[in-house]
Amino acid sequence: MRTMVFDLDGTLADTSADLIAAANACFRGLGHGDLLAPGADALTAFHGGRAMLRLGFTRLGEVWTEAMVDAQYPLLLAAYAEVIDRETRLYPGAMAAVARLKVAGWRTGICTNKPEALAKTLVERLGIREAFDALIGADTLPVRKPDPAPLAETVRRAGGRLDRSILLGDTDTDRQTARRAGVPSVLVTFGPEGQGVARLAPEALLDDYDALFDIAEALLPA
């Protein structure tokens, strides 16, 4: 049984605007105003809440500590829960590609570094939960990507085998996860880094979801 595992943020859906809005809510609460910009800071957004907080604090030009990041992180998650699907959109063709894989017998899963509860809320709001056989979030296990355990558990819960799986993602975190798990990785080029992800040397690049099925079949023939 072959399995295609999808990252969520920056891979299945462009969540950057809502993530940045949540981070800016934290900075406004501290009296700083909006420190991050939608679009321009999308790449940082796809690296998670703490990455956005660190970037904002750095832009203040003042001394900051990880304790400050830790203090704001729960507030960021709460703010994000309020706007989780306000601007978020699935990438064109994503769900048609998932459906085509399913018809061909592939199992599908989501492995994300978004907290599990928020990930479940988002996929339910987007109406796509039933398209995936498993979902693993950042806090489902004691470890998160790039540790390979969440990927392996996603495949297991989806009913597949790790040695017959592929990870589709958008960042170095996904590339490292796949490498450590010993499985092929495909990185999307329609994210904020564009063709720059080629520097990570994945087994394949995905420019458009219309090409995913052929890439998957080439990497893992039936």
C-alpha positions as protocol buffer text, in pm:
chain_id: "A"
residue {
  index: 1
  type: MET
  ca { x: 0 y: 0 z: 0 }
}
residue {
  index: 2
  type: ARG
  ca { x: 156 y: 327 z: -114 }
}
residue {
  index: 3
  type: THR
  ca { x: 109 y: 642 z: 97 }
}
residue {
  index: 4
  type: MET
  ca { x: 143 y: 1010 z: 11 }
}
residue {
  index: 5
  type: VAL
  ca { x: 195 y: 1224 z: 320 }
}
residue {
  index: 6
  type: PHE
  ca { x: 130 y: 1596 z: 291 }
}
residue {
  index: 7
  type: ASP
  ca { x: 261 y: 1881 z: 497 }
}
residue {
  index: 8
  type: LEU
  ca { x: -19 y: 2132 z: 565 }
}
residue {
  index: 9
  type: ASP
  ca { x: 105 y: 2492 z: 587 }
}
residue {
  index: 10
  type: GLY
  ca { x: 261 y: 2603 z: 260 }
}
residue {
  index: 11
  type: THR
  ca { x: 193 y: 2268 z: 94 }
}
residue {
  index: 12
  type: LEU
  ca { x: -179 y: 2193 z: 95 }
}
residue {
  index: 13
  type: ALA
  ca { x: -289 y: 2543 z: 190 }
}
residue {
  index: 14
  type: ASP
  ca { x: -152 y: 2896 z: 199 }
}
residue {
  index: 15
  type: THR
  ca { x: -202 y: 2975 z: 566 }
}
residue {
  index: 16
  type: SER
  ca { x: 55 y: 3255 z: 585 }
}
residue {
  index: 17
  type: ALA
  ca { x: -180 y: 3554 z: 608 }
}
residue {
  index: 18
  type: ASP
  ca { x: -371 y: 3413 z: 904 }
}
residue {
  index: 19
  type: LEU
  ca { x: -51 y: 3304 z: 1079 }
}
residue {
  index: 20
  type: ILE
  ca { x: 101 y: 3650 z: 1036 }
}
residue {
  index: 21
  type: ALA
  ca { x: -218 y: 3814 z: 1160 }
}
residue {
  index: 22
  type: ALA
  ca { x: -192 y: 3607 z: 1479 }
}
residue {
  index: 23
  type: ALA
  ca { x: 171 y: 3706 z: 1534 }
}
residue {
  index: 24
  type: ASN
  ca { x: 91 y: 4071 z: 1475 }
}
residue {
  index: 25
  type: ALA
  ca { x: -188 y: 4049 z: 1734 }
}
residue {
  index: 26
  type: CYS
  ca { x: 81 y: 3955 z: 1987 }
}
residue {
  index: 27
  type: PHE
  ca { x: 302 y: 4247 z: 1888 }
}
residue {
  index: 28
  type: ARG
  ca { x: 10 y: 4489 z: 1906 }
}
residue {
  index: 29
  type: GLY
  ca { x: -67 y: 4358 z: 2253 }
}
residue {
  index: 30
  type: LEU
  ca { x: 288 y: 4450 z: 2351 }
}
residue {
  index: 31
  type: GLY
  ca { x: 239 y: 4799 z: 2211 }
}
residue {
  index: 32
  type: HIS
  ca { x: 460 y: 4757 z: 1905 }
}
residue {
  index: 33
  type: GLY
  ca { x: 210 y: 4753 z: 1619 }
}
residue {
  index: 34
  type: ASP
  ca { x: 233 y: 4513 z: 1325 }
}
residue {
  index: 35
  type: LEU
  ca { x: 591 y: 4393 z: 1278 }
}
residue {
  index: 36
  type: LEU
  ca { x: 533 y: 4127 z: 1010 }
}
residue {
  index: 37
  type: ALA
  ca { x: 399 y: 4173 z: 658 }
}
residue {
  index: 38
  type: PRO
  ca { x: 167 y: 3933 z: 474 }
}
residue {
  index: 39
  type: GLY
  ca { x: 336 y: 3801 z: 162 }
}
residue {
  index: 40
  type: ALA
  ca { x: 685 y: 3928 z: 241 }
}
residue {
  index: 41
  type: ASP
  ca { x: 712 y: 3719 z: 558 }
}
residue {
  index: 42
  type: ALA
  ca { x: 526 y: 3412 z: 434 }
}
residue {
  index: 43
  type: LEU
  ca { x: 835 y: 3191 z: 440 }
}
residue {
  index: 44
  type: THR
  ca { x: 890 y: 3265 z: 809 }
}
residue {
  index: 45
  type: ALA
  ca { x: 522 y: 3199 z: 878 }
}
residue {
  index: 46
  type: PHE
  ca { x: 556 y: 2851 z: 730 }
}
residue {
  index: 47
  type: HIS
  ca { x: 835 y: 2781 z: 980 }
}
residue {
  index: 48
  type: GLY
  ca { x: 594 y: 2827 z: 1269 }
}
residue {
  index: 49
  type: GLY
  ca { x: 476 y: 3059 z: 1542 }
}
residue {
  index: 50
  type: ARG
  ca { x: 802 y: 3086 z: 1731 }
}
residue {
  index: 51
  type: ALA
  ca { x: 989 y: 3172 z: 1411 }
}
residue {
  index: 52
  type: MET
  ca { x: 748 y: 3461 z: 1350 }
}
residue {
  index: 53
  type: LEU
  ca { x: 785 y: 3587 z: 1705 }
}
residue {
  index: 54
  type: ARG
  ca { x: 1163 y: 3575 z: 1683 }
}
residue {
  index: 55
  type: LEU
  ca { x: 1159 y: 3770 z: 1357 }
}
residue {
  index: 56
  type: GLY
  ca { x: 932 y: 4036 z: 1500 }
}
residue {
  index: 57
  type: PHE
  ca { x: 1137 y: 4080 z: 1815 }
}
residue {
  index: 58
  type: THR
  ca { x: 1453 y: 4103 z: 1606 }
}
residue {
  index: 59
  type: ARG
  ca { x: 1300 y: 4386 z: 1402 }
}
residue {
  index: 60
  type: LEU
  ca { x: 1248 y: 4591 z: 1717 }
}
residue {
  index: 61
  type: GLY
  ca { x: 1624 y: 4630 z: 1744 }
}
residue {
  index: 62
  type: GLU
  ca { x: 1605 y: 4563 z: 2116 }
}
residue {
  index: 63
  type: VAL
  ca { x: 1735 y: 4285 z: 2337 }
}
residue {
  index: 64
  type: TRP
  ca { x: 1493 y: 3994 z: 2349 }
}
residue {
  index: 65
  type: THR
  ca { x: 1501 y: 3644 z: 2497 }
}
residue {
  index: 66
  type: GLU
  ca { x: 1351 y: 3304 z: 2427 }
}
residue {
  index: 67
  type: ALA
  ca { x: 1150 y: 3350 z: 2746 }
}
residue {
  index: 68
  type: MET
  ca { x: 971 y: 3638 z: 2572 }
}
residue {
  index: 69
  type: VAL
  ca { x: 896 y: 3409 z: 2278 }
}
residue {
  index: 70
  type: ASP
  ca { x: 769 y: 3137 z: 2511 }
}
residue {
  index: 71
  type: ALA
  ca { x: 544 y: 3386 z: 2691 }
}
residue {
  index: 72
  type: GLN
  ca { x: 383 y: 3506 z: 2367 }
}
residue {
  index: 73
  type: TYR
  ca { x: 347 y: 3167 z: 2200 }
}
residue {
  index: 74
  type: PRO
  ca { x: 25 y: 3061 z: 2380 }
}
residue {
  index: 75
  type: LEU
  ca { x: -124 y: 3403 z: 2302 }
}
residue {
  index: 76
  type: LEU
  ca { x: -30 y: 3356 z: 1937 }
}
residue {
  index: 77
  type: LEU
  ca { x: -204 y: 3018 z: 1927 }
}
residue {
  index: 78
  type: ALA
  ca { x: -516 y: 3167 z: 2082 }
}
residue {
  index: 79
  type: ALA
  ca { x: -515 y: 3454 z: 1834 }
}
residue {
  index: 80
  type: TYR
  ca { x: -461 y: 3213 z: 1547 }
}
residue {
  index: 81
  type: ALA
  ca { x: -757 y: 3001 z: 1653 }
}
residue {
  index: 82
  type: GLU
  ca { x: -975 y: 3309 z: 1608 }
}
residue {
  index: 83
  type: VAL
  ca { x: -866 y: 3372 z: 1247 }
}
residue {
  index: 84
  type: ILE
  ca { x: -761 y: 3023 z: 1139 }
}
residue {
  index: 85
  type: ASP
  ca { x: -951 y: 3017 z: 809 }
}
residue {
  index: 86
  type: ARG
  ca { x: -1012 y: 3388 z: 745 }
}
residue {
  index: 87
  type: GLU
  ca { x: -762 y: 3421 z: 459 }
}
residue {
  index: 88
  type: THR
  ca { x: -635 y: 3063 z: 424 }
}
residue {
  index: 89
  type: ARG
  ca { x: -690 y: 2901 z: 85 }
}
residue {
  index: 90
  type: LEU
  ca { x: -610 y: 2558 z: -55 }
}
residue {
  index: 91
  type: TYR
  ca { x: -358 y: 2566 z: -336 }
}
residue {
  index: 92
  type: PRO
  ca { x: -515 y: 2522 z: -681 }
}
residue {
  index: 93
  type: GLY
  ca { x: -559 y: 2159 z: -776 }
}
residue {
  index: 94
  type: ALA
  ca { x: -455 y: 2022 z: -436 }
}
residue {
  index: 95
  type: MET
  ca { x: -767 y: 1826 z: -360 }
}
residue {
  index: 96
  type: ALA
  ca { x: -812 y: 1705 z: -718 }
}
residue {
  index: 97
  type: ALA
  ca { x: -460 y: 1560 z: -689 }
}
residue {
  index: 98
  type: VAL
  ca { x: -547 y: 1392 z: -358 }
}
residue {
  index: 99
  type: ALA
  ca { x: -861 y: 1243 z: -513 }
}
residue {
  index: 100
  type: ARG
  ca { x: -667 y: 1107 z: -810 }
}
residue {
  index: 101
  type: LEU
  ca { x: -418 y: 936 z: -580 }
}
residue {
  index: 102
  type: LYS
  ca { x: -700 y: 783 z: -376 }
}
residue {
  index: 103
  type: VAL
  ca { x: -868 y: 645 z: -687 }
}
residue {
  index: 104
  type: ALA
  ca { x: -539 y: 478 z: -779 }
}
residue {
  index: 105
  type: GLY
  ca { x: -522 y: 309 z: -438 }
}
residue {
  index: 106
  type: TRP
  ca { x: -286 y: 543 z: -254 }
}
residue {
  index: 107
  type: ARG
  ca { x: -336 y: 610 z: 115 }
}
residue {
  index: 108
  type: THR
  ca { x: -307 y: 975 z: 219 }
}
residue {
  index: 109
  type: GLY
  ca { x: -208 y: 1153 z: 538 }
}
residue {
  index: 110
  type: ILE
  ca { x: -117 y: 1492 z: 681 }
}
residue {
  index: 111
  type: CYS
  ca { x: 196 y: 1538 z: 891 }
}
residue {
  index: 112
  type: THR
  ca { x: 229 y: 1894 z: 1018 }
}
residue {
  index: 113
  type: ASN
  ca { x: 414 y: 2094 z: 1281 }
}
residue {
  index: 114
  type: LYS
  ca { x: 92 y: 2281 z: 1355 }
}
residue {
  index: 115
  type: PRO
  ca { x: -57 y: 2173 z: 1691 }
}
residue {
  index: 116
  type: GLU
  ca { x: -292 y: 1882 z: 1631 }
}
residue {
  index: 117
  type: ALA
  ca { x: -608 y: 2054 z: 1755 }
}
residue {
  index: 118
  type: LEU
  ca { x: -550 y: 2354 z: 1530 }
}
residue {
  index: 119
  type: ALA
  ca { x: -466 y: 2131 z: 1234 }
}
residue {
  index: 120
  type: LYS
  ca { x: -787 y: 1935 z: 1282 }
}
residue {
  index: 121
  type: THR
  ca { x: -989 y: 2255 z: 1312 }
}
residue {
  index: 122
  type: LEU
  ca { x: -838 y: 2393 z: 993 }
}
residue {
  index: 123
  type: VAL
  ca { x: -892 y: 2085 z: 777 }
}
residue {
  index: 124
  type: GLU
  ca { x: -1246 y: 2057 z: 904 }
}
residue {
  index: 125
  type: ARG
  ca { x: -1315 y: 2424 z: 824 }
}
residue {
  index: 126
  type: LEU
  ca { x: -1166 y: 2371 z: 478 }
}
residue {
  index: 127
  type: GLY
  ca { x: -1388 y: 2066 z: 432 }
}
residue {
  index: 128
  type: ILE
  ca { x: -1105 y: 1826 z: 354 }
}
residue {
  index: 129
  type: ARG
  ca { x: -1072 y: 1607 z: 666 }
}
residue {
  index: 130
  type: GLU
  ca { x: -1238 y: 1303 z: 510 }
}
residue {
  index: 131
  type: ALA
  ca { x: -991 y: 1304 z: 219 }
}
residue {
  index: 132
  type: PHE
  ca { x: -707 y: 1195 z: 448 }
}
residue {
  index: 133
  type: ASP
  ca { x: -660 y: 865 z: 626 }
}
residue {
  index: 134
  type: ALA
  ca { x: -448 y: 1010 z: 909 }
}
residue {
  index: 135
  type: LEU
  ca { x: -340 y: 1341 z: 1062 }
}
residue {
  index: 136
  type: ILE
  ca { x: -43 y: 1392 z: 1293 }
}
residue {
  index: 137
  type: GLY
  ca { x: 31 y: 1732 z: 1448 }
}
residue {
  index: 138
  type: ALA
  ca { x: 326 y: 1885 z: 1629 }
}
residue {
  index: 139
  type: ASP
  ca { x: 209 y: 1762 z: 1968 }
}
residue {
  index: 140
  type: THR
  ca { x: 57 y: 1426 z: 1874 }
}
residue {
  index: 141
  type: LEU
  ca { x: 385 y: 1257 z: 1967 }
}
residue {
  index: 142
  type: PRO
  ca { x: 661 y: 1370 z: 2206 }
}
residue {
  index: 143
  type: VAL
  ca { x: 867 y: 1473 z: 1900 }
}
residue {
  index: 144
  type: ARG
  ca { x: 794 y: 1672 z: 1585 }
}
residue {
  index: 145
  type: LYS
  ca { x: 941 y: 1704 z: 1235 }
}
residue {
  index: 146
  type: PRO
  ca { x: 1226 y: 1684 z: 1137 }
}
residue {
  index: 147
  type: ASP
  ca { x: 1229 y: 1382 z: 1368 }
}
residue {
  index: 148
  type: PRO
  ca { x: 1105 y: 1101 z: 1141 }
}
residue {
  index: 149
  type: ALA
  ca { x: 871 y: 952 z: 1403 }
}
residue {
  index: 150
  type: PRO
  ca { x: 568 y: 1170 z: 1316 }
}
residue {
  index: 151
  type: LEU
  ca { x: 603 y: 1077 z: 949 }
}
residue {
  index: 152
  type: ALA
  ca { x: 629 y: 709 z: 1032 }
}
residue {
  index: 153
  type: GLU
  ca { x: 324 y: 731 z: 1259 }
}
residue {
  index: 154
  type: THR
  ca { x: 124 y: 912 z: 991 }
}
residue {
  index: 155
  type: VAL
  ca { x: 197 y: 633 z: 747 }
}
residue {
  index: 156
  type: ARG
  ca { x: 112 y: 367 z: 1005 }
}
residue {
  index: 157
  type: ARG
  ca { x: -220 y: 526 z: 1093 }
}
residue {
  index: 158
  type: ALA
  ca { x: -301 y: 569 z: 725 }
}
residue {
  index: 159
  type: GLY
  ca { x: -258 y: 194 z: 679 }
}
residue {
  index: 160
  type: GLY
  ca { x: 58 y: 211 z: 471 }
}
residue {
  index: 161
  type: ARG
  ca { x: 424 y: 111 z: 494 }
}
residue {
  index: 162
  type: LEU
  ca { x: 702 y: 362 z: 552 }
}
residue {
  index: 163
  type: ASP
  ca { x: 919 y: 210 z: 279 }
}
residue {
  index: 164
  type: ARG
  ca { x: 634 y: 269 z: 32 }
}
residue {
  index: 165
  type: SER
  ca { x: 566 y: 632 z: 117 }
}
residue {
  index: 166
  type: ILE
  ca { x: 649 y: 983 z: -4 }
}
residue {
  index: 167
  type: LEU
  ca { x: 652 y: 1311 z: 188 }
}
residue {
  index: 168
  type: LEU
  ca { x: 530 y: 1623 z: 7 }
}
residue {
  index: 169
  type: GLY
  ca { x: 636 y: 1947 z: 171 }
}
residue {
  index: 170
  type: ASP
  ca { x: 774 y: 2295 z: 122 }
}
residue {
  index: 171
  type: THR
  ca { x: 1067 y: 2353 z: 358 }
}
residue {
  index: 172
  type: ASP
  ca { x: 1398 y: 2212 z: 473 }
}
residue {
  index: 173
  type: THR
  ca { x: 1214 y: 2064 z: 771 }
}
residue {
  index: 174
  type: ASP
  ca { x: 1021 y: 1838 z: 536 }
}
residue {
  index: 175
  type: ARG
  ca { x: 1333 y: 1751 z: 339 }
}
residue {
  index: 176
  type: GLN
  ca { x: 1522 y: 1655 z: 655 }
}
residue {
  index: 177
  type: THR
  ca { x: 1227 y: 1452 z: 783 }
}
residue {
  index: 178
  type: ALA
  ca { x: 1209 y: 1248 z: 465 }
}
residue {
  index: 179
  type: ARG
  ca { x: 1584 y: 1195 z: 456 }
}
residue {
  index: 180
  type: ARG
  ca { x: 1593 y: 1073 z: 815 }
}
residue {
  index: 181
  type: ALA
  ca { x: 1302 y: 838 z: 746 }
}
residue {
  index: 182
  type: GLY
  ca { x: 1468 y: 706 z: 431 }
}
residue {
  index: 183
  type: VAL
  ca { x: 1178 y: 800 z: 201 }
}
residue {
  index: 184
  type: PRO
  ca { x: 1156 y: 1020 z: -110 }
}
residue {
  index: 185
  type: SER
  ca { x: 1058 y: 1383 z: -69 }
}
residue {
  index: 186
  type: VAL
  ca { x: 883 y: 1615 z: -311 }
}
residue {
  index: 187
  type: LEU
  ca { x: 901 y: 1989 z: -247 }
}
residue {
  index: 188
  type: VAL
  ca { x: 656 y: 2241 z: -390 }
}
residue {
  index: 189
  type: THR
  ca { x: 787 y: 2541 z: -582 }
}
residue {
  index: 190
  type: PHE
  ca { x: 471 y: 2753 z: -556 }
}
residue {
  index: 191
  type: GLY
  ca { x: 552 y: 2864 z: -201 }
}
residue {
  index: 192
  type: PRO
  ca { x: 738 y: 3180 z: -101 }
}
residue {
  index: 193
  type: GLU
  ca { x: 1081 y: 3031 z: -174 }
}
residue {
  index: 194
  type: GLY
  ca { x: 983 y: 2930 z: -527 }
}
residue {
  index: 195
  type: GLN
  ca { x: 1249 y: 2739 z: -717 }
}
residue {
  index: 196
  type: GLY
  ca { x: 1488 y: 2807 z: -431 }
}
residue {
  index: 197
  type: VAL
  ca { x: 1381 y: 2478 z: -271 }
}
residue {
  index: 198
  type: ALA
  ca { x: 1580 y: 2302 z: -542 }
}
residue {
  index: 199
  type: ARG
  ca { x: 1890 y: 2373 z: -330 }
}
residue {
  index: 200
  type: LEU
  ca { x: 1758 y: 2110 z: -85 }
}
residue {
  index: 201
  type: ALA
  ca { x: 1794 y: 1838 z: -350 }
}
residue {
  index: 202
  type: PRO
  ca { x: 1461 y: 1659 z: -302 }
}
residue {
  index: 203
  type: GLU
  ca { x: 1383 y: 1359 z: -519 }
}
residue {
  index: 204
  type: ALA
  ca { x: 1139 y: 1578 z: -714 }
}
residue {
  index: 205
  type: LEU
  ca { x: 999 y: 1930 z: -738 }
}
residue {
  index: 206
  type: LEU
  ca { x: 629 y: 2005 z: -780 }
}
residue {
  index: 207
  type: ASP
  ca { x: 544 y: 2315 z: -981 }
}
residue {
  index: 208
  type: ASP
  ca { x: 172 y: 2241 z: -1009 }
}
residue {
  index: 209
  type: TYR
  ca { x: -59 y: 1990 z: -842 }
}
residue {
  index: 210
  type: ASP
  ca { x: -160 y: 1859 z: -1184 }
}
residue {
  index: 211
  type: ALA
  ca { x: 181 y: 1690 z: -1199 }
}
residue {
  index: 212
  type: LEU
  ca { x: 169 y: 1518 z: -859 }
}
residue {
  index: 213
  type: PHE
  ca { x: 20 y: 1189 z: -971 }
}
residue {
  index: 214
  type: ASP
  ca { x: 282 y: 1130 z: -1242 }
}
residue {
  index: 215
  type: ILE
  ca { x: 564 y: 1225 z: -1004 }
}
residue {
  index: 216
  type: ALA
  ca { x: 431 y: 989 z: -737 }
}
residue {
  index: 217
  type: GLU
  ca { x: 396 y: 700 z: -979 }
}
residue {
  index: 218
  type: ALA
  ca { x: 750 y: 758 z: -1109 }
}
residue {
  index: 219
  type: LEU
  ca { x: 900 y: 763 z: -758 }
}
residue {
  index: 220
  type: LEU
  ca { x: 701 y: 465 z: -631 }
}
residue {
  index: 221
  type: PRO
  ca { x: 577 y: 247 z: -919 }
}
residue {
  index: 222
  type: ALA
  ca { x: 293 y: 10 z: -839 }
}
